[in-house]
Amino acid sequence: MATTDGEWYDSRTVRAIATHFSPGYEPVGMTESYVIIGDGIAGSSAAETLREEAPEADITVITEEGEALYNRILIKEFAKGKLPEAPISIHDESWYDDRDIDLQLDTIVTDIDPDGHTVSTHEGATIEYDKLLIATGGTPTQLPVDNADAEGIHHFWTFQDARSIREHIEDADSAAIVGAGLLGIDLAAICGAQEVEANYLMRGDSWWRYALEPEGAEIMHDAMRERGVTPVFGSGVDHFETDDDHVVSTVDPNGEEFDSEFVGIAIGLDFNLELLQDFEIETDDGVVVDEYMRTSADDIFAAGDLTRFYDTILGEHAQNGSWGSAKEQGTIAAKNMIEPETDAFRWVSSYSITHFDFPFLSFGHPTLGEESVSKKYSETEWRRIAIKDGKVVGGVLIGDLAPQSGLKQLMREETYVGDQKEVLLNEEFSADDIAAAQEQ
Ligand SMILES: Cc1cc2nc3c(=O)[nH]c(=O)nc-3n(C[C@H](O)[C@H](O)[C@H](O)COP(=O)(O)OP(=O)(O)OC[C@H]3O[C@@H](n4cnc5c(N)ncnc54)[C@H](O)[C@@H]3O)c2cc1C
């Protein structure tokens, strides 16, 4: 917009001046500009919601990846050789064109100027925003040991990672997996599906020991063994041996050597926070946001894996790395970017594993809580519920997932169960069991 002295101001500046002189000023026909960094599920769902709710807005989505949104959950099925590429893609570029969303692929945002309301890219472009969404997720943590960058050693986050895992594992005769969590077990299952014998090196005495107990973990260990994956406890990685820059074996801290032409590492995620280092914004191993996905910096929102969000169910800040949660955070952020405090984030997440003959599901925050109840029902059925201040805060179900809806309902409704925790273990549990018990 041109001013009388011939200078040009962007829409945000015009709005700020107008609001200053005329409180309550509402621009007519003025378009807001929204910039989203990251085209994962959080960024993409925010773009979709912005377009639906603000048909006139300028929307730009910038991603460092060379492809538009794909289903990160399904890339393991591609790596197993069970799915071709096509069904993994969610949006092609025409999806953005059709919605008049400016998608910038292969573009890295290198700087944010919160005062100037601009972001800069690695190609030297500067893009103005009225509201900015940071949805940059994380990057797999590297193992700080010798030869960790040798050929044949893989981390797992992107579709490109899945392509190189698939290409490489098909030629491997032996494998080692490191990282006893939800992504590590995907890598183990890929070895199983590709019929490559693997050792799964774990530091502790069981898989996902912070969420499971020995009885539940043993079901998972047996399932791994059936797929040709051997769990090795009290182990880990001291270093890798290489031949001609290619990994050939993994040596654990006990000095034991495991043949491994393929190595998969999943020891955690480093949140992509580099962009936030040069200005004042609250971080705490993640970007701190309130229930409206607002960061502490004006006009900057964040959504997805990298947030430490205010969990309205727990009544405290929490973190969650799951597809459904990231999607919902993107949607909620978009609504609040358009109109402040429209909608608060309130969500019980779930994360399922379908590698074995029985289903597995974790929900909420299974590693939180000061107490828990658990029960084994059969060789492949087990349940554990985490409880904090007398309320369900998460859990793990193996074998029978039917109780999940009742348990999630109790968590969502913050129902007090402290005086009837054992009821949560009823074989055919429903939320009504708790109400019935309370009435007695
Ligand atoms: C193999 C695998 C299996 C999984 N399985 C499940 C599952 O079964 N169930 C489940 O609920 N969850 C699962 N997850 C987790 C789930 O996929 C994530 O929680 C979710 O995708 C996070 O979405 P996000 O949008 O927050 O971040 P991401 O998907 O990580 O997206 C962030 C994007 O930002 C881009 N970016 C980062 N920095 C910049 C920058 N400076 N400039 C431009 N772009 C940038 C990144 O390249 C990336 O594309 C799985 C994850 C993986 C890797």
The ligand as a Gaussian input file, in Angstrom:
#p B3LYP/6-31G(d) Opt

LIG

0 1
 C        9.350000     -44.065000      10.365000
 C        8.338000     -43.334000      11.202000
 C        7.217000     -43.998000      11.645000
 C        6.280000     -43.343000      12.425000
 N        5.168000     -44.036000      12.821000
 C        4.213000     -43.392000      13.497000
 C        3.010000     -44.063000      13.856000
 O        2.831000     -45.237000      13.574000
 N        2.058000     -43.355000      14.523000
 C        2.228000     -42.043000      14.847000
 O        1.320000     -41.433000      15.427000
 N        3.358000     -41.377000      14.538000
 C        4.354000     -42.026000      13.864000
 N        5.507000     -41.378000      13.548000
 C        5.710000     -40.002000      14.036000
 C        4.982000     -39.001000      13.153000
 O        5.255000     -39.289000      11.810000
 C        5.434000     -37.594000      13.534000
 O        5.025000     -37.374000      14.883000
 C        4.830000     -36.521000      12.658000
 O        5.028000     -36.822000      11.298000
 C        5.423000     -35.149000      12.993000
 O        4.959000     -34.203000      12.099000
 P        5.529000     -32.722000      12.077000
 O        4.777000     -32.026000      10.986000
 O        5.524000     -32.142000      13.423000
 O        7.070000     -32.835000      11.693000
 P        7.790000     -33.463000      10.411000
 O        6.933000     -34.487000       9.765000
 O        9.147000     -33.857000      10.855000
 O        7.888000     -32.238000       9.390000
 C        8.768000     -31.177000       9.568000
 C        9.182000     -30.671000       8.208000
 O        9.868000     -29.429000       8.351000
 C       10.964000     -29.414000       7.441000
 N       11.963000     -28.450000       7.916000
 C       12.704000     -28.508000       9.042000
 N       13.505000     -27.405000       9.147000
 C       13.248000     -26.649000       8.060000
 C       13.751000     -25.405000       7.593000
 N       14.660000     -24.704000       8.277000
 N       13.293000     -24.922000       6.399000
 C       12.361000     -25.606000       5.690000
 N       11.833000     -26.795000       6.094000
 C       12.272000     -27.295000       7.262000
 C       11.470000     -30.852000       7.493000
 O       12.271000     -31.157000       6.379000
 C       10.155000     -31.625000       7.483000
 O        9.698000     -31.854000       6.201000
 C        6.468000     -41.993000      12.768000
 C        7.622000     -41.322000      12.336000
 C        8.542000     -41.975000      11.548000
 C        9.763000     -41.252000      11.059000

